[in-house]
Amino acid sequence: MPTSLPQLITEDHVVLGASPASWQDAIREAAAPLLASESIGGGYVERMIEVVDRFGPYIVLAPGVALAHAQPDGSVARTAMSALTIPGGIAFSHEENDPVRLVLCLAAADATSHLEALKGFVQIIRDPSAVDRLVAAHSPADFRGALTPAPVD
């Protein structure tokens, strides 16, 4: 079962250059590839939005980056991730990290299968230039190439 970030975010799970009207639309657009691949059911998308409505924009984990997710349940068929780039950014009402230019959606089928991907995600958000490279990607293949962090000297 794939667990690394590049394994989970396949080319068909990357949406580039979006301009959603709201943060809710950003989550819906980011989740669309997961719906199309039948990784999740529609209820999961609305639950990701409800979590932000209930708890605030805690999913905005770094400047310009949100990780949309909800608790694993029966609406997740398999662990997968998708990505949406928003070059113009969208406000999630996060005082420090708005505007969001990259939304990743995580669908975890269980409590542990996604942990390796989260390690890769943390490496990326620690490097603002990595976020810039992802948002500037010209193709899903370029985006996936930018998911692999540069070696540290």
DSSP file with accessible surface (Angstrom, degrees, kcal/mol):
  #  RESIDUE AA STRUCTURE BP1 BP2  ACC     N-H-->O    O-->H-N    N-H-->O    O-->H-N    TCO  KAPPA ALPHA  PHI   PSI    X-CA   Y-CA   Z-CA
    1    1 A M              0   0  154      0, 0.0     2,-0.1     0, 0.0     0, 0.0   0.000 360.0 360.0 360.0 129.5    0.0    0.0    0.0
    2    2 A P        +     0   0   61      0, 0.0    77,-0.1     0, 0.0     3,-0.0  -0.393 360.0 160.4 -67.0 139.4    1.5    3.4   -1.0
    3    3 A T        +     0   0   47     -2,-0.1   114,-0.6   113,-0.1     2,-0.1   0.543  39.6  92.8-133.4 -18.9    2.3    5.6    2.0
    4    4 A S  S  > S-     0   0   36    112,-0.1     4,-2.4     1,-0.1     5,-0.2  -0.407  82.9-110.6 -78.2 162.0    4.8    8.3    0.9
    5    5 A L  H  > S+     0   0    4    111,-0.3     4,-2.7     1,-0.2    76,-0.1   0.941 118.0  47.8 -58.1 -49.9    3.6   11.7   -0.3
    6    6 A P  H  4 S+     0   0   32      0, 0.0    -1,-0.2     0, 0.0   142,-0.1   0.827 112.9  50.6 -63.6 -27.4    4.6   11.1   -4.0
    7    7 A Q  H  4 S+     0   0   99     -3,-0.2    -2,-0.2     1,-0.1     3,-0.1   0.872 114.6  42.4 -74.6 -36.7    2.9    7.7   -3.9
    8    8 A L  H  < S+     0   0    5     -4,-2.4    73,-1.2     1,-0.2     2,-1.2   0.844 107.5  60.9 -79.3 -35.4   -0.3    9.0   -2.5
    9    9 A I  S  < S-     0   0    0     -4,-2.7    -1,-0.2    -5,-0.2    73,-0.1  -0.731  76.2-177.5 -96.4  89.4   -0.6   12.2   -4.6
   10   10 A T    >   -     0   0   46     -2,-1.2     3,-2.3    71,-0.4    -3,-0.1  -0.359  42.7 -99.5 -80.8 165.0   -0.7   10.7   -8.1
   11   11 A E  G >  S+     0   0   97      1,-0.3     3,-1.5     2,-0.2    -1,-0.1   0.862 124.1  56.4 -56.1 -36.4   -0.9   12.9  -11.2
   12   12 A D  G 3  S+     0   0  109      1,-0.3    -1,-0.3   128,-0.0    25,-0.1   0.554 101.7  59.3 -75.3  -3.2   -4.6   12.5  -11.5
   13   13 A H  G <  S+     0   0   11     -3,-2.3    70,-2.6    23,-0.0     2,-0.5   0.177  87.4  93.4-105.7  15.7   -5.0   13.8   -8.0
   14   14 A V  E <   -a   83   0A  14     -3,-1.5     2,-0.5    68,-0.2    70,-0.2  -0.943  50.0-174.1-114.6 126.9   -3.3   17.2   -8.8
   15   15 A V  E     -a   84   0A  47     68,-2.7    70,-2.4    -2,-0.5     2,-0.3  -0.982  14.4-162.3-119.4 120.1   -5.3   20.2   -9.7
   16   16 A L        +     0   0   51     -2,-0.5    70,-0.1    68,-0.2   119,-0.1  -0.776  57.9  11.2-106.9 146.8   -3.3   23.3  -10.8
   17   17 A G  S    S+     0   0   49     -2,-0.3    69,-0.2   118,-0.2    -1,-0.2   0.792  76.0 167.6  69.3  34.4   -4.1   26.9  -11.1
   18   18 A A        -     0   0   12     67,-2.6    70,-0.5    -3,-0.3    -1,-0.2  -0.330  26.4-164.6 -78.2 160.3   -7.5   27.0   -9.3
   19   19 A S        -     0   0  111     67,-0.1    67,-0.1    68,-0.1    -1,-0.1  -0.500  17.3-173.5-141.3  69.9   -9.3   30.2   -8.3
   20   20 A P        -     0   0   11      0, 0.0     3,-0.1     0, 0.0     6,-0.0  -0.250  26.9-133.6 -65.4 154.6  -12.0   29.0   -5.9
   21   21 A A  S    S+     0   0   89      1,-0.1     2,-0.3    69,-0.1     3,-0.0   0.693  83.9   7.4 -80.9 -20.6  -14.5   31.6   -4.6
   22   22 A S  S  > S-     0   0   33      1,-0.1     4,-2.0    68,-0.1     5,-0.1  -0.957  78.6-102.0-153.1 167.7  -14.3   30.5   -0.9
   23   23 A W  H  > S+     0   0   32     68,-0.4     4,-2.2    -2,-0.3     5,-0.2   0.868 122.3  56.5 -65.2 -31.7  -12.2   28.2    1.3
   24   24 A Q  H  > S+     0   0   52      1,-0.2     4,-2.4     2,-0.2    -1,-0.2   0.927 107.7  47.1 -64.0 -43.1  -15.2   25.8    1.2
   25   25 A D  H  > S+     0   0   53      1,-0.2     4,-3.1     2,-0.2     5,-0.2   0.859 107.7  57.6 -65.6 -34.3  -14.9   25.7   -2.6
   26   26 A A  H  X S+     0   0    0     -4,-2.0     4,-2.5     2,-0.2    -2,-0.2   0.929 108.5  45.6 -61.2 -44.1  -11.1   25.2   -2.3
   27   27 A I  H  X S+     0   0    0     -4,-2.2     4,-2.2     2,-0.2    -2,-0.2   0.934 113.8  49.1 -64.8 -43.4  -11.7   22.1   -0.2
   28   28 A R  H  X S+     0   0   94     -4,-2.4     4,-1.1     1,-0.2    -2,-0.2   0.924 113.7  45.8 -61.7 -44.0  -14.3   20.8   -2.6
   29   29 A E  H  < S+     0   0   71     -4,-3.1     3,-0.3     1,-0.2    -1,-0.2   0.891 112.8  50.4 -66.9 -38.6  -12.1   21.4   -5.6
   30   30 A A  H  < S+     0   0    0     -4,-2.5     4,-0.3    -5,-0.2    75,-0.2   0.853 113.2  46.8 -66.4 -33.3   -9.1   19.8   -3.9
   31   31 A A  H >X S+     0   0    0     -4,-2.2     4,-1.9     1,-0.2     3,-0.9   0.655  86.7  91.2 -83.1 -14.5  -11.2   16.8   -3.0
   32   32 A A  H 3X S+     0   0   47     -4,-1.1     4,-2.8    -3,-0.3     5,-0.2   0.870  84.5  51.5 -53.7 -43.3  -12.7   16.3   -6.5
   33   33 A P  H 3> S+     0   0   14      0, 0.0     4,-2.1     0, 0.0    -1,-0.3   0.866 107.4  53.7 -64.0 -31.1   -9.9   14.0   -7.7
   34   34 A L  H <4>S+     0   0    0     -3,-0.9     5,-2.3    -4,-0.3     6,-1.2   0.881 111.0  46.1 -68.5 -37.1  -10.5   11.8   -4.6
   35   35 A L  H ><5S+     0   0   68     -4,-1.9     3,-1.5     3,-0.2    -1,-0.2   0.928 111.4  52.0 -65.8 -45.2  -14.2   11.6   -5.4
   36   36 A A  H 3<5S+     0   0   85     -4,-2.8    -2,-0.2     1,-0.3    -1,-0.2   0.855 111.7  45.8 -62.4 -34.9  -13.4   10.8   -9.1
   37   37 A S  T 3<5S-     0   0   26     -4,-2.1    -1,-0.3    -5,-0.2    -2,-0.2   0.412 112.1-122.1 -87.4   2.5  -11.0    8.0   -8.2
   38   38 A E  T < 5S+     0   0  150     -3,-1.5    -3,-0.2     2,-0.2    -2,-0.1   0.751  74.3 130.8  60.8  28.7  -13.6    6.7   -5.7
   39   39 A S  S   <S+     0   0    1     -5,-2.3    38,-2.6    -6,-0.2    39,-1.3   0.786  76.6  17.5 -74.3 -29.3  -11.1    7.0   -2.8
   40   40 A I  B    S-E   76   0B   9     -6,-1.2    36,-0.2    36,-0.3     2,-0.2  -0.925  75.5-123.3-136.3 163.2  -13.8    8.8   -0.8
   41   41 A G    >>  -     0   0   31     34,-2.1     3,-1.4    -2,-0.3     4,-0.8  -0.631  38.6-101.7 -99.4 165.4  -17.5    9.3   -0.8
   42   42 A G  H 3> S+     0   0   44      1,-0.3     4,-1.5    -2,-0.2     3,-0.4   0.788 116.2  67.0 -59.8 -29.5  -19.2   12.7   -0.9
   43   43 A G  H 3> S+     0   0   45      1,-0.2     4,-2.0     2,-0.2    -1,-0.3   0.846  93.5  59.9 -62.4 -30.7  -19.9   12.7    2.8
   44   44 A Y  H <> S+     0   0    1     -3,-1.4     4,-2.2    31,-0.2    -1,-0.2   0.901 101.1  53.9 -65.4 -38.9  -16.2   12.9    3.5
   45   45 A V  H  X S+     0   0    5     -4,-0.8     4,-1.6    -3,-0.4    -1,-0.2   0.948 110.5  45.5 -61.2 -48.0  -15.9   16.2    1.6
   46   46 A E  H  X S+     0   0   75     -4,-1.5     4,-2.7     1,-0.2    -1,-0.2   0.868 109.7  55.5 -67.0 -31.5  -18.6   17.9    3.6
   47   47 A R  H  X S+     0   0   61     -4,-2.0     4,-2.2     2,-0.2    -1,-0.2   0.890 103.7  54.7 -67.9 -36.5  -17.2   16.5    6.9
   48   48 A M  H  X S+     0   0    2     -4,-2.2     4,-1.3     2,-0.2    21,-0.2   0.914 111.8  44.7 -61.0 -40.2  -13.8   18.2    6.1
   49   49 A I  H  X S+     0   0    5     -4,-1.6     4,-2.5     1,-0.2    -2,-0.2   0.921 110.5  53.8 -69.2 -43.4  -15.7   21.5    5.7
   50   50 A E  H  X S+     0   0  116     -4,-2.7     4,-2.6     1,-0.2     5,-0.2   0.869 103.1  57.9 -59.9 -36.1  -17.7   20.9    8.9
   51   51 A V  H  X S+     0   0   27     -4,-2.2     4,-3.0     2,-0.2     5,-0.3   0.924 109.3  44.1 -61.5 -43.1  -14.5   20.3   10.9
   52   52 A V  H  X S+     0   0    7     -4,-1.3     4,-2.3     2,-0.2    -2,-0.2   0.921 112.3  52.7 -68.9 -41.3  -13.2   23.7    9.9
   53   53 A D  H  < S+     0   0  104     -4,-2.5    -2,-0.2     1,-0.2    -1,-0.2   0.910 117.7  38.6 -57.1 -40.8  -16.6   25.3   10.6
   54   54 A R  H  < S+     0   0  199     -4,-2.6    -2,-0.2    -5,-0.2    -1,-0.2   0.906 130.9  23.4 -79.0 -43.1  -16.6   23.7   14.1
   55   55 A F  H  < S-     0   0  127     -4,-3.0    -3,-0.2     1,-0.3    -2,-0.2   0.447 104.2-119.1-108.6  -2.4  -12.9   24.1   15.1
   56   56 A G     <  -     0   0   23     -4,-2.3     2,-1.3    -5,-0.3     3,-0.4  -0.278  55.9 -39.3  88.7-176.7  -11.7   27.0   13.0
   57   57 A P  S >  S+     0   0   32      0, 0.0     3,-2.1     0, 0.0    -1,-0.1  -0.064  80.8 133.5 -82.8  41.7   -8.9   27.1   10.4
   58   58 A Y  T 3   +     0   0   97     -2,-1.3    -2,-0.1     1,-0.3    -6,-0.0   0.712  61.2  73.4 -63.6 -16.6   -6.5   24.8   12.3
   59   59 A I  T 3  S+     0   0    2     -3,-0.4     8,-2.6     1,-0.1     2,-1.4   0.635  71.4  90.6 -73.5 -12.2   -5.9   22.9    9.1
   60   60 A V  E <   +B   66   0A   2     -3,-2.1     6,-0.3     6,-0.3    37,-0.1  -0.703  56.9 169.7 -84.4  93.7   -3.9   25.9    7.8
   61   61 A L  E     +     0   0A  80     -2,-1.4    -1,-0.2     4,-0.9     5,-0.1   0.601  55.4   8.5 -90.3 -15.2   -0.6   24.5    9.2
   62   62 A A  E >  S-B   65   0A   8      3,-1.3     3,-2.4    35,-0.1    -1,-0.1  -0.959 103.4 -57.8-156.3 164.6    2.0   26.7    7.6
   63   63 A P  T 3  S-     0   0   95      0, 0.0    35,-0.2     0, 0.0    34,-0.1  -0.306 124.0  -4.1 -53.3 118.8    2.1   30.0    5.6
   64   64 A G  T 3  S+     0   0    5     33,-2.7    37,-2.4     1,-0.1    38,-2.0   0.474 112.6 104.4  81.0   4.0    0.0   29.3    2.5
   65   65 A V  E <   -Bc  62 102A   0     -3,-2.4    -3,-1.3    35,-0.2    -4,-0.9  -0.968  41.5-178.1-130.2 129.1   -0.7   25.6    3.2
   66   66 A A  E     -Bc  60 103A   0     36,-2.5    38,-2.8    -2,-0.4     2,-0.6  -0.947  13.6-157.3-120.4 142.6   -3.8   23.8    4.4
   67   67 A L  E     - c   0 104A   9     -8,-2.6     2,-0.3    -2,-0.4    38,-0.2  -0.884  16.6-159.7-118.3  94.2   -4.2   20.1    5.0
   68   68 A A  E     + c   0 105A   1     36,-2.8    38,-2.9    -2,-0.6     2,-0.3  -0.573  29.9 135.9 -76.8 135.9   -7.9   19.3    4.8
   69   69 A H        -     0   0   49     -2,-0.3     2,-0.3   -21,-0.2    38,-0.1  -0.973  31.9-158.8-166.2 169.0   -9.0   16.1    6.5
   70   70 A A        -     0   0   10     36,-0.5    38,-0.4    -2,-0.3   -22,-0.1  -0.919  46.6 -66.6-148.4 171.6  -11.5   14.4    8.8
   71   71 A Q        -     0   0  146     -2,-0.3    40,-0.0     1,-0.1   -24,-0.0  -0.329  62.0 -97.9 -62.2 142.5  -11.6   11.4   11.0
   72   72 A P        +     0   0   46      0, 0.0     2,-0.3     0, 0.0    37,-0.1  -0.359  61.9 147.1 -60.0 137.6  -11.3    8.1    9.2
   73   73 A D    >   -     0   0   64     35,-0.3     3,-1.7    -3,-0.1   -29,-0.0  -0.881  64.0 -67.6-154.4-170.8  -14.7    6.5    8.7
   74   74 A G  T 3  S+     0   0   83     -2,-0.3    35,-0.0     1,-0.3     0, 0.0   0.602 117.7  72.5 -66.2 -10.4  -16.6    4.3    6.2
   75   75 A S  T 3  S+     0   0   28    -34,-0.1   -34,-2.1   -35,-0.1     2,-0.7   0.500  81.5  81.1 -85.7  -1.0  -16.6    7.1    3.6
   76   76 A V  B <   -E   40   0B  12     -3,-1.7   -36,-0.3   -36,-0.2     3,-0.1  -0.912  54.4-178.9-105.3 113.4  -12.9    6.6    2.9
   77   77 A A        -     0   0   69    -38,-2.6     2,-0.3    -2,-0.7   -37,-0.2   0.844  69.9  -5.5 -79.4 -35.9  -12.4    3.6    0.6
   78   78 A R  S    S-     0   0  116    -39,-1.3    -1,-0.3     2,-0.0     2,-0.2  -0.987  83.0 -88.5-156.4 153.1   -8.5    3.8    0.6
   79   79 A T        +     0   0   10     -2,-0.3     2,-0.3    -3,-0.1    29,-0.2  -0.463  63.5 143.8 -66.2 128.2   -5.8    6.1    1.9
   80   80 A A  E     - D   0 107A   5     27,-2.3    27,-2.8    -2,-0.2     2,-0.3  -0.972  33.5-148.2-158.4 163.7   -5.1    8.8   -0.7
   81   81 A M  E     - D   0 106A   0    -73,-1.2   -71,-0.4    -2,-0.3     2,-0.3  -0.972   8.0-168.7-137.4 154.9   -4.2   12.5   -1.0
   82   82 A S  E     - D   0 105A   0     23,-1.8    23,-2.3    -2,-0.3     2,-0.4  -0.912   9.3-146.5-136.1 166.0   -4.9   15.2   -3.5
   83   83 A A  E     -aD  14 104A   0    -70,-2.6   -68,-2.7    -2,-0.3     2,-0.4  -0.992   8.4-169.8-139.3 144.2   -3.6   18.6   -4.1
   84   84 A L  E     -aD  15 103A   0     19,-2.3    19,-2.7    -2,-0.4     2,-0.4  -0.998  11.8-152.9-131.9 126.1   -4.9   22.0   -5.3
   85   85 A T  E     - D   0 102A   2    -70,-2.4   -67,-2.6    -2,-0.4    17,-0.2  -0.847   8.5-173.5-100.6 139.9   -2.8   25.0   -6.2
   86   86 A I  E >   -     0   0A   3     15,-3.1     3,-1.7    -2,-0.4   -67,-0.1  -0.814   1.7-173.6-129.8  85.0   -4.3   28.4   -5.9
   87   87 A P  E 3  S+     0   0A  72      0, 0.0    -1,-0.1     0, 0.0   -68,-0.1   0.858  87.6  45.9 -54.0 -36.1   -1.7   30.9   -7.2
   88   88 A G  E 3  S-     0   0A  75    -70,-0.5    13,-0.1     1,-0.1   -69,-0.1   0.607 110.0-133.8 -82.2 -10.5   -3.8   33.9   -6.2
   89   89 A G  E <   -     0   0A  18     -3,-1.7     2,-0.3    12,-0.1    12,-0.2   0.183  10.4-127.7  76.5 159.8   -4.5   32.5   -2.7
   90   90 A I  E     - D   0 100A  25     10,-1.3    10,-3.0    -4,-0.1     2,-0.4  -0.991  20.9-114.1-144.5 141.5   -7.7   32.2   -0.7
   91   91 A A        +     0   0   59     -2,-0.3   -68,-0.4     8,-0.2     7,-0.0  -0.629  26.0 176.4 -81.2 133.3   -8.5   33.3    2.8
   92   92 A F        -     0   0    3     -2,-0.4    -1,-0.1     2,-0.2     3,-0.1   0.156  58.5-105.9-110.3   8.8   -9.3   30.6    5.4
   93   93 A S  S    S+     0   0   98      1,-0.2     2,-0.6   -37,-0.1     3,-0.1   0.823  72.2 146.3  65.6  34.1   -9.5   33.2    8.2
   94   94 A H     >  -     0   0   41      1,-0.1     4,-1.3   -38,-0.1    -1,-0.2  -0.909  42.6-149.8-101.1 118.1   -6.1   32.2    9.7
   95   95 A E  T  4 S+     0   0  196     -2,-0.6    -1,-0.1     1,-0.2    -2,-0.1   0.840  89.4  27.4 -57.2 -39.2   -4.4   35.3   11.1
   96   96 A E  T  4 S+     0   0  157      1,-0.1    -1,-0.2    -3,-0.1    -2,-0.0   0.794 124.5  39.6 -97.1 -31.8   -0.9   34.1   10.5
   97   97 A N  T  4 S+     0   0   21    -34,-0.1   -33,-2.7   -37,-0.1    -2,-0.2   0.388  84.5 146.4-110.8   2.4   -0.9   31.7    7.5
   98   98 A D     <  +     0   0   46     -4,-1.3    -7,-0.1   -35,-0.2     2,-0.1  -0.538  40.2  56.7 -76.7 156.8   -3.4   33.2    5.0
   99   99 A P  S    S-     0   0   72      0, 0.0     2,-0.4     0, 0.0    -8,-0.2   0.563  75.4-147.0 -80.1 151.9   -3.7   33.4    2.1
  100  100 A V  E     + D   0  90A   0    -10,-3.0   -10,-1.3     1,-0.1   -35,-0.2  -0.697  25.0 169.4 -84.9 128.5   -3.6   29.7    1.3
  101  101 A R  E     +     0   0A  65    -37,-2.4   -15,-3.1    -2,-0.4     2,-0.4   0.482  67.8  45.4-114.0  -9.5   -2.0   28.8   -2.0
  102  102 A L  E     -cD  65  85A   1    -38,-2.0   -36,-2.5   -17,-0.2     2,-0.5  -0.978  61.0-173.9-140.1 121.0   -1.8   25.0   -1.6
  103  103 A V  E     -cD  66  84A   0    -19,-2.7   -19,-2.3    -2,-0.4     2,-0.4  -0.979   4.9-170.5-115.6 121.7   -4.6   22.8   -0.3
  104  104 A L  E     -cD  67  83A   5    -38,-2.8   -36,-2.8    -2,-0.5     2,-0.5  -0.919   9.3-152.2-106.1 137.3   -3.9   19.1    0.3
  105  105 A C  E     -cD  68  82A   0    -23,-2.3   -23,-1.8    -2,-0.4     2,-0.5  -0.954   8.0-161.5-109.6 128.9   -6.7   16.7    1.1
  106  106 A L  E     - D   0  81A   9    -38,-2.9     2,-0.6    -2,-0.5   -36,-0.5  -0.944   8.7-175.0-112.4 125.1   -5.9   13.7    3.1
  107  107 A A  E     - D   0  80A   0    -27,-2.8   -27,-2.3    -2,-0.5     2,-0.5  -0.971  10.6-169.3-117.1 109.6   -8.2   10.7    3.2
  108  108 A A        -     0   0    5     -2,-0.6   -35,-0.3   -38,-0.4   -32,-0.1  -0.906  17.5-161.9-105.3 125.5   -7.0    8.1    5.7
  109  109 A A  S    S+     0   0   39     -2,-0.5     2,-0.3   -37,-0.1    -1,-0.1   0.691  79.8   2.5 -76.6 -18.5   -8.6    4.7    5.7
  110  110 A D  S    S-     0   0   63    -38,-0.0     4,-0.3     0, 0.0   -37,-0.0  -0.863  88.2 -87.2-152.8-174.1   -7.3    4.0    9.1
  111  111 A A  S    S+     0   0   77     -2,-0.3    -3,-0.0     1,-0.2    -2,-0.0   0.609 116.0  27.3 -82.5  -9.5   -5.3    5.7   11.9
  112  112 A T  S >  S+     0   0   94      2,-0.1     3,-1.7     1,-0.0     4,-0.3   0.670  90.0  86.1-126.9 -19.7   -1.8    4.8   10.7
  113  113 A S  T 3  S+     0   0   13      1,-0.3     4,-0.2     2,-0.1     3,-0.2   0.708  94.6  49.2 -65.3 -18.0   -1.5    4.2    6.9
  114  114 A H  T 3> S+     0   0   25     -4,-0.3     4,-2.0     1,-0.2    -1,-0.3   0.445  79.7  98.4-100.0   0.9   -1.0    7.9    6.2
  115  115 A L  H <> S+     0   0   85     -3,-1.7     4,-1.6     1,-0.2    -1,-0.2   0.874  81.3  51.7 -63.9 -38.2    1.8    8.6    8.8
  116  116 A E  H  > S+     0   0   96     -4,-0.3     4,-1.6    -3,-0.2  -111,-0.3   0.915 109.1  51.7 -64.4 -39.7    4.7    8.3    6.3
  117  117 A A  H  > S+     0   0    0   -114,-0.6     4,-2.3  -113,-0.2    -1,-0.2   0.893 105.5  55.7 -63.6 -37.3    3.0   10.8    4.0
  118  118 A L  H  X S+     0   0   43     -4,-2.0     4,-2.5     1,-0.2    -1,-0.2   0.876 102.4  56.1 -65.2 -33.1    2.6   13.2    6.9
  119  119 A K  H  X S+     0   0  128     -4,-1.6     4,-1.9     2,-0.2    -1,-0.2   0.921 109.0  46.9 -62.3 -43.1    6.3   13.1    7.5
  120  120 A G  H  X S+     0   0   13     -4,-1.6     4,-1.8     2,-0.2    -2,-0.2   0.894 110.0  53.8 -64.4 -38.2    6.9   14.2    3.8
  121  121 A F  H  X S+     0   0    5     -4,-2.3     4,-2.6     1,-0.2     5,-0.2   0.929 106.5  51.7 -62.3 -43.9    4.3   16.9    4.2
  122  122 A V  H  X S+     0   0   64     -4,-2.5     4,-1.4     1,-0.2    -1,-0.2   0.913 106.9  53.8 -62.0 -40.5    6.1   18.3    7.3
  123  123 A Q  H  < S+     0   0  105     -4,-1.9     4,-0.3     1,-0.2    -1,-0.2   0.902 110.8  47.2 -60.6 -39.1    9.4   18.4    5.3
  124  124 A I  H >< S+     0   0    7     -4,-1.8     3,-1.8     1,-0.2     7,-0.4   0.940 109.8  49.9 -69.3 -46.9    7.7   20.4    2.6
  125  125 A I  H 3< S+     0   0   34     -4,-2.6    -1,-0.2     1,-0.3    -2,-0.2   0.732 101.7  63.9 -71.5 -14.9    6.0   22.9    4.9
  126  126 A R  T 3< S+     0   0  198     -4,-1.4    -1,-0.3    -5,-0.2    -2,-0.2   0.644 100.0  59.7 -75.0 -14.9    9.3   23.6    6.7
  127  127 A D    X>  -     0   0   59     -3,-1.8     4,-1.4    -4,-0.3     3,-1.3  -0.886  65.8-167.3-119.8  98.8   10.7   24.9    3.4
  128  128 A P  H 3> S+     0   0   93      0, 0.0     4,-2.2     0, 0.0    -1,-0.1   0.837  90.3  59.4 -56.1 -30.5    8.8   28.0    2.0
  129  129 A S  H 3> S+     0   0   50      1,-0.2     4,-2.3     2,-0.2     5,-0.1   0.844 100.3  56.3 -69.0 -28.4   10.6   27.6   -1.3
  130  130 A A  H <> S+     0   0    4     -3,-1.3     4,-2.3    -6,-0.3    -1,-0.2   0.914 106.7  49.2 -66.3 -41.3    9.2   24.1   -1.6
  131  131 A V  H  X S+     0   0    5     -4,-1.4     4,-2.7    -7,-0.4     5,-0.2   0.937 110.3  51.4 -61.9 -43.8    5.7   25.5   -1.3
  132  132 A D  H  X S+     0   0   81     -4,-2.2     4,-2.0     1,-0.2    -2,-0.2   0.910 109.4  50.2 -59.4 -42.8    6.6   28.1   -4.0
  133  133 A R  H  X S+     0   0  101     -4,-2.3     4,-0.6     2,-0.2    -1,-0.2   0.905 111.2  48.7 -62.9 -41.5    7.8   25.3   -6.3
  134  134 A L  H >< S+     0   0    2     -4,-2.3     3,-1.1     1,-0.2    -2,-0.2   0.940 112.6  46.8 -63.7 -45.9    4.6   23.3   -5.8
  135  135 A V  H 3< S+     0   0   12     -4,-2.7  -118,-0.2     1,-0.2    -1,-0.2   0.854 113.0  50.5 -66.3 -31.0    2.4   26.3   -6.5
  136  136 A A  H 3< S+     0   0   62     -4,-2.0    -1,-0.2    -5,-0.2    -2,-0.2   0.506  80.3 131.1 -85.6  -3.0    4.4   27.2   -9.6
  137  137 A A    <<  -     0   0   15     -3,-1.1  -120,-0.1    -4,-0.6    -3,-0.1  -0.191  45.9-157.3 -55.2 138.4    4.3   23.7  -11.1
  138  138 A H  S    S+     0   0  173      1,-0.1    -1,-0.1  -122,-0.0  -122,-0.1   0.558  73.3  16.8 -94.1 -11.9    3.3   23.7  -14.7
  139  139 A S  S  > S-     0   0   37      1,-0.1     4,-2.4  -124,-0.0     5,-0.2  -0.979  80.8-105.9-152.6 160.2    2.0   20.1  -14.8
  140  140 A P  H  > S+     0   0   41      0, 0.0     4,-2.7     0, 0.0     5,-0.2   0.879 122.0  55.2 -57.2 -34.6    1.0   17.4  -12.4
  141  141 A A  H  > S+     0   0   44      1,-0.2     4,-2.2     2,-0.2     5,-0.1   0.916 107.8  48.1 -65.0 -42.8    4.3   15.7  -13.2
  142  142 A D  H  > S+     0   0   84      2,-0.2     4,-1.9     1,-0.2    -1,-0.2   0.906 111.1  52.0 -60.7 -42.7    6.2   18.8  -12.2
  143  143 A F  H  X S+     0   0    0     -4,-2.4     4,-0.6     1,-0.2    -2,-0.2   0.952 110.1  47.2 -59.2 -48.9    4.2   19.0   -9.0
  144  144 A R  H >< S+     0   0   70     -4,-2.7     3,-1.0     1,-0.2     4,-0.5   0.885 109.2  54.6 -63.7 -35.7    4.9   15.4   -8.1
  145  145 A G  H >< S+     0   0   52     -4,-2.2     3,-1.0     1,-0.3    -1,-0.2   0.880 105.4  53.3 -63.4 -35.2    8.6   16.0   -8.8
  146  146 A A  H 3< S+     0   0   17     -4,-1.9    -1,-0.3     1,-0.2    -2,-0.2   0.601  92.5  75.0 -76.8 -10.8    8.6   19.0   -6.4
  147  147 A L  T << S+     0   0    3     -3,-1.0    -1,-0.2    -4,-0.6    -2,-0.2   0.745  78.8  81.5 -71.4 -23.2    7.1   16.7   -3.7
  148  148 A T  S <  S-     0   0   90     -3,-1.0    -1,-0.0    -4,-0.5   -28,-0.0  -0.751  87.2-129.0 -87.8 114.0   10.5   15.1   -3.1
  149  149 A P        -     0   0   50      0, 0.0     3,-0.1     0, 0.0    -2,-0.1  -0.290  24.4-103.8 -63.8 147.9   12.5   17.3   -0.9
  150  150 A A        -     0   0   69      1,-0.1   -20,-0.0    -4,-0.1    -4,-0.0  -0.412  46.7 -94.6 -66.2 146.5   16.0   18.3   -2.0
  151  151 A P        -     0   0  118      0, 0.0     2,-0.4     0, 0.0    -1,-0.1  -0.348  38.1-122.8 -63.1 144.5   18.8   16.4   -0.1
  152  152 A V              0   0  141     -3,-0.1     0, 0.0     1,-0.0     0, 0.0  -0.754 360.0 360.0 -91.4 129.8   20.1   18.3    2.9
  153  153 A D              0   0  200     -2,-0.4    -1,-0.0     0, 0.0     0, 0.0  -0.510 360.0 360.0 -78.5 360.0   23.9   18.9    2.8
